[in-house]
Amino acid sequence: MCEVLDKVEARGRKEGVISVLISLVKDGILSISEAAKRADMSEDRINNNFIKKGIKSYLIRDIIFYI
Protein backbone atom coordinates (compact mmCIF):
# COMPACT_ATOMS: atom_id res chain seq x y z
CA MET A 1 0.00 0.00 0.00
CA CYS A 2 2.84 2.39 0.86
CA GLU A 3 4.43 1.87 -2.57
CA VAL A 4 1.19 2.83 -4.28
CA LEU A 5 0.95 6.03 -2.26
CA ASP A 6 4.58 6.86 -3.03
CA LYS A 7 3.93 6.43 -6.76
CA VAL A 8 0.81 8.60 -6.62
CA GLU A 9 2.70 11.28 -4.70
CA ALA A 10 5.61 11.21 -7.17
CA ARG A 11 3.23 11.46 -10.11
CA GLY A 12 1.49 14.43 -8.52
CA ARG A 13 4.80 16.19 -8.03
CA LYS A 14 5.81 15.52 -11.64
CA GLU A 15 2.49 16.89 -12.93
CA GLY A 16 2.97 19.98 -10.76
CA VAL A 17 6.44 20.56 -12.18
CA ILE A 18 5.11 20.17 -15.72
CA SER A 19 2.33 22.68 -15.01
CA VAL A 20 4.84 25.24 -13.74
CA LEU A 21 7.12 24.69 -16.74
CA ILE A 22 4.18 25.09 -19.13
CA SER A 23 3.29 28.38 -17.42
CA LEU A 24 6.88 29.60 -17.80
CA VAL A 25 6.91 28.69 -21.49
CA LYS A 26 3.53 30.34 -22.03
CA ASP A 27 4.82 33.52 -20.34
CA GLY A 28 7.90 33.51 -22.57
CA ILE A 29 10.34 32.91 -19.71
CA LEU A 30 11.49 29.46 -20.87
CA SER A 31 11.81 27.94 -24.31
CA ILE A 32 9.96 24.72 -25.03
CA SER A 33 13.28 22.90 -25.40
CA GLU A 34 14.51 24.14 -22.00
CA ALA A 35 11.22 23.13 -20.37
CA ALA A 36 11.50 19.69 -21.95
CA LYS A 37 15.04 19.29 -20.59
CA ARG A 38 13.97 20.35 -17.10
CA ALA A 39 11.04 17.93 -17.18
CA ASP A 40 13.29 15.16 -18.53
CA MET A 41 11.06 14.55 -21.54
CA SER A 42 11.05 15.14 -25.27
CA GLU A 43 9.75 18.34 -26.83
CA ASP A 44 6.97 16.32 -28.49
CA ARG A 45 5.87 14.93 -25.15
CA ILE A 46 5.78 18.32 -23.44
CA ASN A 47 3.90 19.73 -26.46
CA ASN A 48 1.32 17.00 -25.91
CA ASN A 49 0.90 18.33 -22.36
CA PHE A 50 0.16 21.74 -23.87
CA ILE A 51 -2.49 20.20 -26.08
CA LYS A 52 -4.06 18.32 -23.14
CA LYS A 53 -4.34 21.61 -21.24
CA GLY A 54 -6.01 23.28 -24.23
CA ILE A 55 -3.07 25.60 -24.93
CA LYS A 56 -2.57 26.33 -28.62
CA SER A 57 0.71 27.37 -30.17
CA TYR A 58 1.27 29.51 -33.21
CA LEU A 59 4.54 29.90 -35.11
CA ILE A 60 5.01 33.39 -36.55
CA ARG A 61 8.39 34.35 -38.04
CA ASP A 62 10.24 31.65 -36.09
CA ILE A 63 8.63 32.70 -32.78
CA ILE A 64 6.17 30.37 -31.06
CA PHE A 65 3.23 32.03 -29.30
CA TYR A 66 1.10 30.12 -26.79
CA ILE A 67 -2.48 31.10 -26.03
C-alpha positions as CSV (number, residue, x, y, z in Angstrom):
1,M,0.0,0.0,0.0
2,C,2.8,2.4,0.9
3,E,4.4,1.9,-2.6
4,V,1.2,2.8,-4.3
5,L,0.9,6.0,-2.3
6,D,4.6,6.9,-3.0
7,K,3.9,6.4,-6.8
8,V,0.8,8.6,-6.6
9,E,2.7,11.3,-4.7
10,A,5.6,11.2,-7.2
11,R,3.2,11.5,-10.1
12,G,1.5,14.4,-8.5
13,R,4.8,16.2,-8.0
14,K,5.8,15.5,-11.6
15,E,2.5,16.9,-12.9
16,G,3.0,20.0,-10.8
17,V,6.4,20.6,-12.2
18,I,5.1,20.2,-15.7
19,S,2.3,22.7,-15.0
20,V,4.8,25.2,-13.7
21,L,7.1,24.7,-16.7
22,I,4.2,25.1,-19.1
23,S,3.3,28.4,-17.4
24,L,6.9,29.6,-17.8
25,V,6.9,28.7,-21.5
26,K,3.5,30.3,-22.0
27,D,4.8,33.5,-20.3
28,G,7.9,33.5,-22.6
29,I,10.3,32.9,-19.7
30,L,11.5,29.5,-20.9
31,S,11.8,27.9,-24.3
32,I,10.0,24.7,-25.0
33,S,13.3,22.9,-25.4
34,E,14.5,24.1,-22.0
35,A,11.2,23.1,-20.4
36,A,11.5,19.7,-21.9
37,K,15.0,19.3,-20.6
38,R,14.0,20.4,-17.1
39,A,11.0,17.9,-17.2
40,D,13.3,15.2,-18.5
41,M,11.1,14.5,-21.5
42,S,11.1,15.1,-25.3
43,E,9.7,18.3,-26.8
44,D,7.0,16.3,-28.5
45,R,5.9,14.9,-25.2
46,I,5.8,18.3,-23.4
47,N,3.9,19.7,-26.5
48,N,1.3,17.0,-25.9
49,N,0.9,18.3,-22.4
50,F,0.2,21.7,-23.9
51,I,-2.5,20.2,-26.1
52,K,-4.1,18.3,-23.1
53,K,-4.3,21.6,-21.2
54,G,-6.0,23.3,-24.2
55,I,-3.1,25.6,-24.9
56,K,-2.6,26.3,-28.6
57,S,0.7,27.4,-30.2
58,Y,1.3,29.5,-33.2
59,L,4.5,29.9,-35.1
60,I,5.0,33.4,-36.6
61,R,8.4,34.4,-38.0
62,D,10.2,31.7,-36.1
63,I,8.6,32.7,-32.8
64,I,6.2,30.4,-31.1
65,F,3.2,32.0,-29.3
66,Y,1.1,30.1,-26.8
67,I,-2.5,31.1,-26.0
